[in-house]
Amino acid sequence: MITQQEKTIGLISYLTFVGMIIAYFMNKDLKSTYATYHIKTMFGLVILLFISVVTQGNIHLVTGEIIFVIAFVLWAIAIFHALQGKVVVFPYFSEKFQQWFTFLD
């Protein structure tokens, strides 16, 4: 069962980059797997957003816009699931984010 504190941390993690950092430190003592999952997901989405900005400015505008829209849609879905207290699973992305960002455990 997910506690209210875990749900709050999961939700805070999606409120900008600063919210993700705050959620990380809130979860440091709690060590909730639910909150950690959402923190890792948001970290991956922030990196995807950074990639879209770099792509827009340096490689190709339309490709960067497409990556930005993908990142935004995934963020909207993730925050919706965090509000419901669920773990969202994106094909490919969720699994890779959890594998790559083990330093956030």
Secondary structure, DSSP 8 states (H G I E B T S, - for coil): ---HHHHHHHHHTTSHHHHHHHHHHHHHHH--HHHHHHHHHHHHHHHHHHHHHHHHHHT-HHHHHHHHHHHHHHHHHHHHHHHHT-----TTHHHHHHHHTGGG-
